[in-house]
């Protein structure tokens, strides 16, 4: 039924408008009694729990950063069966992001191009919402993804990240440092080990006991991914999120004119399946068995999630396929995973 709704109705709307409309419905599903009904339909099986980062995740499958930038849909997403919700990307300073239009569907590829630019209400607003969430039950597993404020120069990025970490780490189950979005000028340059290590060191100190992870780009050469993974272990990080969107347009079947019209931005969705598994293999080979690796990219079905778990992922995240699969996506994956 959802596929018909998407094809004949939702696909006709501007993608960003459709996302906000969907988020309004998700927020309603987080309110009793709707949350009770949703949870009864979608709750993961008890044996699907994953112990990682000192936490218990109800399911290995969660929502990637970017879907709920301002922590407004956490309760609804939790009720829909996701094992964790990574909110953000949050910046220390509130910002509008890039000019619209900035979100584009590539429907034949079941993919999306976005150049949102970390549009969010800022760390203080996110902290207030997280404080409210922490006072309510049931308690979802919430990760917070932080990025650099656009108005802050790259050379001042460390202090900017530290501001966000100081404010948000006490309210997060884990903290993720985003240095891999292609939509903030200069940001990906921070992935060089010589600049990334001191940044992570400073953020880790600000985060205190909150587990710290770093999110990397799939466009890095494998030797650089290996170096970052080894550095993350050496610096005492809790894990790596592999990976963010790609700037590549290889292998797309969507009309090239449509792709060109969409312009710059990060590509996500089904075309990243192969590279996602490659990056996961590189990271897993470079880190200890108990090091948390969260796999992201090209995840759509239970089989996709199972392949990543079998390849060594501790947890798996998705985002883009929500557009194409609908609100019962997490339920479909949880029901399809091997017992």
C-alpha positions in Angstrom: 0.0 0.0 0.0 2.8 2.4 0.9 4.5 1.9 -2.5 1.2 3.0 -4.2 1.0 6.0 -2.0 4.6 7.0 -2.7 4.3 6.5 -6.5 1.0 8.3 -6.9 1.1 11.0 -4.2 4.2 11.5 -2.2 6.6 11.4 -5.2 4.7 14.5 -6.6 5.6 16.6 -3.6 8.9 18.5 -3.0 11.1 16.0 -1.2 11.8 18.3 1.7 8.2 19.2 2.2 7.3 15.5 2.1 9.9 14.8 4.8 8.5 17.4 7.1 5.0 16.1 6.5 6.2 12.6 7.4 8.0 13.9 10.5 4.7 15.4 11.7 3.1 12.0 11.5 6.0 10.4 13.2 5.7 12.9 16.1 2.1 12.0 16.5 3.0 8.3 16.7 5.3 9.1 19.6 2.3 10.3 21.7 0.1 7.9 23.8 -2.0 6.1 22.9 -0.7 6.0 19.3 2.8 5.0 20.6 1.3 2.0 22.4 -0.3 0.8 19.2 2.8 1.5 17.0 5.0 -0.3 19.5 2.7 -3.3 19.7 3.0 -3.7 15.9 6.7 -2.9 15.5 8.7 -3.8 18.6 11.8 -5.9 18.0 12.1 -9.4 19.4 13.9 -9.7 22.8 16.6 -11.9 21.3 17.5 -9.1 18.9 19.1 -7.0 21.6 22.7 -5.9 21.0 25.1 -5.0 23.8 27.5 -2.3 22.6 29.0 1.0 23.9 27.9 0.0 27.4 24.3 0.2 26.2 21.5 -2.3 25.4 20.1 -1.7 21.9 16.7 -3.3 21.4 17.6 -4.0 17.7 20.8 -3.8 15.7 19.0 -1.5 13.2 18.7 2.3 13.9 18.1 5.6 12.2 21.1 7.4 10.8 21.8 11.1 11.4 20.1 13.5 9.1 16.6 12.2 9.4 15.8 13.9 12.7 18.1 16.9 12.8 16.5 18.6 15.8 15.5 15.6 18.0 11.8 16.2 17.5 10.8 12.7 16.3 12.7 10.5 18.7 9.7 9.1 20.5 7.9 8.3 17.3 10.9 6.7 15.7 11.4 4.6 18.8 7.8 3.5 18.7 8.2 2.5 15.0 10.8 -0.2 16.0 14.2 1.4 15.4 16.8 0.2 17.8 18.4 3.6 18.2 18.0 7.1 16.8 21.0 9.2 15.9 19.9 12.8 15.9 21.6 15.7 14.2 23.8 16.8 12.7 23.8 19.4 15.4 26.0 22.5 15.3 27.0 24.8 18.1 25.4 27.7 16.3 21.9 27.4 14.8 21.9 27.7 11.0 19.5 27.5 8.1 21.6 25.4 5.8 22.0 25.8 2.1 19.4 27.4 -0.1 16.5 25.4 -1.4 15.9 23.2 -3.3 18.5 21.0 -1.6 17.0 17.5 -1.5 16.4 15.5 -4.7 15.0 12.0 -5.3 16.6 9.7 -7.9 13.7 7.3 -7.9 15.0 4.7 -10.5 18.0 4.3 -8.3 16.1 4.4 -5.0 18.5 7.1 -4.0 18.7 10.7 -2.8 21.0 13.6 -3.4 21.1 16.2 -0.6 23.0 19.4 0.1 21.2 20.4 3.2 24.2 22.0 4.9 23.5 21.0 8.5 20.3 23.0 8.8 19.4 22.8 12.5 18.3 24.8 15.5 21.6 24.6 17.3 23.1 22.8 20.3 21.1 24.7 22.9 17.8 23.9 21.3 18.8 20.2 20.9 19.9 20.0 24.5 16.5 21.3 25.7 14.7 18.7 23.7 17.0 15.9 24.9 16.5 17.0 28.5 12.8 16.7 28.1 13.2 13.3 26.4 15.3 12.0 29.3 12.5 12.7 31.7 10.1 10.5 29.8 9.6 6.7 29.4 10.2 4.5 27.5 13.8 5.6 27.1 15.1 5.3 23.5 18.8 4.9 22.8 19.8 8.3 21.4 23.1 9.2 19.7 23.9 12.8 18.9 25.8 13.6 15.8 27.8 16.9 15.9 29.3 19.0 13.1 31.1 22.2 12.4 29.1 25.5 12.4 29.3 27.0 8.9 30.2 30.5 10.2 33.2 29.1 12.0 36.5 28.8 10.1 38.0 25.4 9.6 41.1 26.4 11.6 38.7 27.1 14.6 36.8 23.9 14.2 38.1 22.2 17.4 36.7 24.8 19.7 33.4 24.7 17.8 33.1 21.0 18.2 34.0 21.2 21.9 31.2 23.7 22.5 28.7 21.2 21.1 30.2 18.2 22.9 30.2 20.0 26.2 26.5 20.9 25.9 25.2 17.6 24.4 27.4 14.7 25.6 25.8 14.6 29.1 22.4 14.0 27.4 23.6 11.6 24.7 24.0 7.8 24.9 26.8 8.3 22.5 28.4 11.2 20.6 29.4 11.0 16.9 31.8 13.5 15.3 30.8 14.3 11.7 33.8 15.4 9.6 32.6 13.7 6.4 29.6 15.6 5.1 30.3 17.0 1.6 27.9 20.0 2.2 30.0 22.1 4.5 33.0 23.8 2.8 36.3 22.5 4.1 34.8 19.9 6.4 36.1 16.8 4.8 39.6 18.2 5.0 39.4 17.5 8.7 39.6 13.8 8.0 43.3 13.9 7.5 44.8 12.0 10.4 47.1 14.8 11.4 44.1 17.2 11.9 41.5 14.6 12.9 43.5 13.2 15.9 43.8 16.5 17.9 40.2 17.3 17.1 39.0 13.9 18.4 41.3 14.2 21.4 39.7 17.5 22.4 36.1 16.4 21.8 36.8 13.2 23.8 37.9 15.2 26.7 34.8 17.4 26.5 32.6 14.3 26.2 33.7 12.8 29.4 32.3 9.3 29.9 30.0 9.5 26.9 31.2 7.0 24.2 32.7 8.9 21.2 32.6 7.8 17.6 33.7 9.4 14.4 31.8 9.2 11.1 33.9 8.9 7.9 33.3 9.4 4.2 33.2 6.5 1.7 35.2 8.5 -0.9 38.5 8.2 1.1 41.1 5.7 -0.3 41.2 2.5 1.6 44.6 3.2 3.1 43.3 6.4 4.6 40.2 4.6 6.0 42.6 2.1 7.6 44.7 4.9 9.1 41.7 6.7 10.6 40.4 3.4 12.0 43.7 2.6 13.7 44.0 6.2 15.0 40.5 6.0 16.4 41.5 2.9 18.4 44.8 4.5 19.5 42.9 7.7 20.7 40.5 5.6 22.8 37.4 6.2 20.8 34.4 3.9 21.3 33.7 3.3 17.6 33.5 4.3 13.9 30.4 5.1 11.8 31.1 3.9 8.2 30.0 5.9 6.4 28.5 9.2 5.2 27.1 10.1 1.8 29.3 10.0 -1.4 30.1 12.7 -4.0 30.4 9.9 -6.6 27.7 9.5 -9.3 29.0 6.3 -10.7 26.6 3.5 -11.7 23.4 5.5 -11.6 20.5 4.5 -13.9 18.5 7.7 -13.4 18.4 10.0 -16.5 21.8 11.9 -16.5 20.0 15.1 -17.1 18.0 14.6 -13.9 21.2 13.9 -12.0 23.0 16.9 -13.5 20.0 19.1 -12.6 20.2 18.0 -9.0 23.7 19.4 -8.8 26.2 19.0 -6.0 25.6 17.2 -2.8 25.9 13.8 -1.1 24.4 10.7 -2.7 22.8 8.2 -0.5 20.7 5.1 -1.0 20.9 1.8 -2.9 23.8 2.8 -5.1 26.1 2.7 -2.1 25.6 -1.0 -1.3 28.8 -2.3 -2.7 31.1 0.5 -1.4 29.4 0.2 2.0 30.5 -3.4 2.4 34.0 -2.5 1.1 34.5 0.3 3.7 33.1 -2.0 6.4 35.6 -4.7 5.6 38.5 -2.2 5.7 37.4 -0.8 9.1 36.7 -4.1 10.6 40.1 -5.5 9.6 41.8 -2.5 11.3 40.1 -2.5 14.7 39.7 -5.0 17.6 36.7 -7.4 17.7 35.1 -5.5 20.5 35.4 -2.1 18.8 32.0 -0.8 17.8 31.5 -0.4 14.0 28.2 1.1 12.8 27.6 0.4 9.1 25.6 2.9 7.0 25.0 3.2 3.3 22.8 1.3 0.8 20.7 -0.4 3.5 17.2 -1.2 2.4 16.2 -4.7 3.3 16.7 -7.2 6.1 19.1 -9.0 3.9 21.2 -5.8 3.6 21.3 -5.5 7.3 22.1 -9.1 7.8 25.0 -9.0 5.3 26.6 -6.1 7.3 26.1 -7.9 10.6 27.7 -11.0 9.1 30.6 -8.8 7.8 31.3 -7.6 11.3 29.1 -4.6 11.9 28.1 -4.1 15.5 25.0 -2.0 14.5 23.5 -0.9 11.3 21.8 2.4 10.3 19.6 3.5 7.5 17.9 6.7 6.3 17.2 7.0 2.6 15.1 3.8 2.2 12.6 5.2 4.7 11.4 7.4 1.8 10.8 4.4 -0.4 9.7 1.8 2.2 7.6 3.9 4.6 6.8 3.9 8.3 6.9 0.1 8.7 10.4 -0.1 7.4 12.1 -1.0 10.7 9.4 -3.6 11.4 10.1 -5.2 8.0 13.8 -5.4 8.8 13.4 -6.6 12.4 11.0 -9.3 11.3 13.3 -10.3 8.5 16.6 -10.7 10.5 17.7 -14.2 11.4 16.8 -15.3 14.9 
